[in-house]
């Protein structure tokens, strides 16, 4: 096969931080999503309550935002859209003073709606994913590799990372909002496998933006205090084995 391939591993070690979008102003989130349920977009805004709120999906082809739901004026500035959204897309919430999206609008951070392939059909995840707009120097398409020998969660994580990378491939990434911070699963055991998917996508997006997640320095090694002897050997040609 002529196509080149790229494999992305899983993130495994570092700090334990839990960030909830509900605690971050002007943010969007997948509220209470689990591997057995779908993503419902939640939001938290600091603006007044008499605004329109629009749930928006990022179009990977047109590289722009399209509105999938318009919530009426007077919608609380902290809430959740109860209809599940389509998986494998980026979402944000836009708040405006008018429904035409022209007056005093502000956007939230964005969130990835994970795609979760059931374990019994994980074989349907392809082994290679063509990466959009990523070619070798000679023009050969670059494929990302899914480890089909890996366990179910490994395949789901890798596939979601590749789908997210393709979703932003045609965009100017500097124009995209930050992704809502998620629970850091590198030292704490996740409550649900979906948290591992969300963290790895968040990690990959941060790297794409040129702002990779910091890996903390290891704990300094504690050594017993050094006791100085009364004399040290010199070890010079003039005084081999001498003392001071």
Secondary structure, DSSP 4 states (H G I P E B T S, - for coil): --SEEEE-------------GGGSSSEEEETT--TTS---EEEE--S-SS-EEEEEEEETTTTEEEEEEEEPTT--SEEE--SPPPSSEEEEEEEESSTTS-SS-EE--BEEE-----GGGGGGS-SEEEEEEEE-TTSPEEEEEP-TTS-HHHHHHHHHHHHHHHHTTTS-GGGSPPBPP----SSS--SSHHHHHHHHHHHHHHHHTT-PPPPPPPPPPP-PPPPPPS------STTTT---
